[in-house]
Amino acid sequence: MTKPVELETSVTITRSRAPKALAAAILCTVAALTAPGAEPAAAAIGPSFVDNFNGFDTARWYKADGYSNGGVFNAGWRADHVWFNGGVMGLNLDTQSCPGGCSGKPYAAGEYRTTDLYSYGRFEVRMKAVKNPGTVTSFFTYTGPSDGQPWDEIDVEILGKNTTQMQVNYFTNGVGGHETVINLGFDAASGYHNYAFEWWNGGTINWFVDGVLVHQENGSRGPLPTHPQRIMMNLWPGIGVDSWLGPFTYPGTKLTATYDWAKYTKY
């Protein structure tokens, strides 16, 4: 365990090695991006953008549809579970049946990701998370074999079992285990907040909440990612990972995570 970094604000940070189930969960994402219906591997390197989520920009984004990540992801993706209304993008999780290829999962959910890959820069989102044990509300970047690259990833995750915390992590060439849990000082499910990370070439990854630096990785715990990645958001329930997410129980009505905007600034 390394010494905590010095931060610009007072937050409580804990670090833990990744449970095996967590590594398996992300590995399933690798498999899913090569599944039928996933975006093809060929992708451009994207420029800076701001998306206020006034509608579905098919030139920039893709809605996952008709398959499941498998493993600990206990939902299949449905394109109609990604919606837009009044300048907000929503991801639903419910018990609707999923289109063919969803591996018989009992729940359906939404996933949204870019058609392009994005390199070093600042990645930002304004979102409101789901409060329900067993769920993950996310904003992250990912690339892997489907893009002809090693598995690199940078994560912001709100676990529904405790929405006063944020978990961050990164993977380089498939190696993770860099989890850090940050006490936010507010409930991420009660209102919108800004979450961001800066990814610097050969330098650091810096995570921010509402514009304040809350965590930094400088490579001392393992090499940082180097490959351009897709920007992604999803909401999903876990299975077999109760020690990480808590047990999932469907509350009887749909769960929805909402996103006000997303932004990327190229460095």
N, C-alpha and C positions, 0 to 999 in steps of 0.2 A: 504494500500500500504506500503510495507516494504522499508527500506533504501537500496539503491543500493549497491551491493557488490563492494569491491575494486578490480580493474582489473589490469592486467599487461600492458595494452595499453589503449590509449584514444579512447573510443567508445561512441556513444550516445545510451542510452537504454531507452525504454519506456515500461511500463507494463500496461496491461489492462485486465479486466475480459473477459472471453471467451464469444463471442456472442452465443446465443442459437443455431444458425445454425452451428457454429463450433463444438459444442458438438454433435450435430446431425450427422455431417459429420463423426466424429470419431466413433460414435455409429454404423453407417452403416458399418464401417470396421469390427466391432465385428460380425455383422450379416453375412458379406461376407465370413468370414473365416470358417463358418459352411455351406456354400453353396455347391451345387453339384460341384465336380471338385476341391474343395479346398483340401489342404493337410490334411491327417488324423491327429487326435489329438495326437496320440502317437509320441513322438519325443525324441531323445537323447539330452543330454547336450553337446554342441559342444566344441571342443578344439580351440586353437589359429589357425589362418590361414591368409594367404595373397592370394588374388585372383586378378590376373592381367587381367582378362576378355579376355583371349585368345580364349575362347570358352565356351559353355554351359556345366558346371559341374553338371550333373544330380544327383550326390551323395550329393551335397551341396545345390543346388538351385532348385526352382520350378517356372515355369511361369504360372501366373493366366490365365485361359482360359474359355470362354463360359458362363460367368455370370457377373453381375454388383453388385456393392456395394449398389446401389439404393440411395434413399434420394437425397442429394445434389451432388452426383457423377453423372455427366451427360455423362458417357461413360461406355461401356462394355469392359471387358478385353479380349484381343486376344493374344495367345501365340506368334503368328508371329509378334507382335508389340514389342517384345523383341528380339534384334538382336546383333550379334557380328561381328566385322570387324577390323582388324589391331590392336588388343589389346584394343579395345574400346567396351563397351556395350551400346546400345542405346535403348531408350524407345520412341516409336512413338505415336502421337496423330493425328487422321485424321477422315475422314468421311466414311471409308470403312464399309460395313455391318459387323455385329458381329455374331458369331456363335449362335446357339440356346441357350436360357437361359439368354440373355443379357438384358431382360426387355424392349426391344424396344428403347434403348438409341440411340441418333442420332450420337454419336461419338464412336470410338474405341481407346483403349489406352493400354499401357503396364505396367505390375506390376511384380516385381521380388522379391522373398523372400526365406529365407533359409528353408530347410527341418528340421534342428535341432533348438533347443532353445539355447540361450547363456546367461550366467550369468555375474556377475560383471567383468568389464574389460574396455578396451578402444576400441571404435568403430570408424572407420575412413573411409572416402571415398574421392576420388578426382573426382569432377564432374563439369559439365557446365550446367546451368539451362536454361529453356525456358523463353523468354521475350514475354509475351502476357497476357493482362489482363484476369482475370477469371481462370487462371491456377495455379497449385501447382506442383513444382518439389521437391521431398522429399528424405530423408534418415532418417530412424527411426527404432525403435524396438517396438514390440508389442506382447502381449499375452492376452488370454482371455478364455471364456468358451469353445471354440473349443480345447483348450489345457488342459481343466480341471482345469483352474486357474482363479483367478480374472483378470479383465482388468487392466493391467499395460502397460505403453507406455512412450517412450522418443523420442522427435521429433527434427528434423532439417528440416525446410521448407523454400523454396524460392518462394515467391508469384510473379507471372508473371507481376503483375501490377507495381511492384517496385523491380527490381532485384539488387538494391544497398543495400537491406536489407535482413536479415535473421530473421525468427521467430522461437523461440524455445519454448518448452512446455514439460510438463510431466503429466501423469495420474497415479494415484494410486487407485486401487480398484474402477475404474470408475470415480474418482473425478479429474477433470482437473482445468482449470481456472488459469494456471500459465504461460500464454503467456508473452514472452518478445521479443521485436523487437529490433534488433541490426543493426545499420548502419555500413556497411561493409567497406566503403571507396573505393570500386571498384564495377564494374558491373559483377554480377555472371553469366550473360549470354554471356559475351564477351570472357571468357577464363576459363580454369580449375583452381580451387582452392581446397585446402584441408579443409574438415570440419570434426570435431571429437567431441566426448564426452566421458568423463571418468565417469563410474558409480561405485562408491565405496560402499562396504558393510557397512551399518550403518553410512555412512559419507556424501558424497556430490555427486552431478552431476556437472561436469565441462565441459563447451563447449569451443571449440577452433576453430579458423579460421587461416589457414596457420601456425599452431603451436603456436599461441598466445592465451592465455586465454582471453575470452571475456564475459563470464557469469558463475555464480555459483549459484546453489540452495543447501541449507543446511538443508532443512526440516522445516524452520521457517514459510513457507507459506502453509505447509501441508506435511504429511508423504511422503517419497520418495518410488519409486517402490522397490519391494523385490523379484519378481518372474522372473525366466529365460524367455527370450523373443526371438522371431524370428527377424532377421535382414531383413529389407524391403526397397524397393525403388519403387516409382511409379510416374507417370505423369498423371494428370487428370484435366478436366474442371469442374467448379462448375456451379450449377444452384440454384437460389433462395438465393444466399449468396453474392449479389453484394456489400453490405456494407463491407464485409470482403475481397473478392477477386477482386472486380470490375466485371463488366459485361463481359461475354465471347462472342467474335465474332470470328468465324473461319476465318483465313486469306486467305483461298483458296488453300493453300498448307500445307502439313503435318508439324507438329511441332515435334521437336526431342530434348530430353534431353540426354546427353551423360555422361558416367561414365568411368573413366580411370582405376580405381582399387578400391577394398574394402579390409579392413583389420580389424581383431579382435585380440586383445591381452588379454588373460585371466589373471585376477588378483586373 
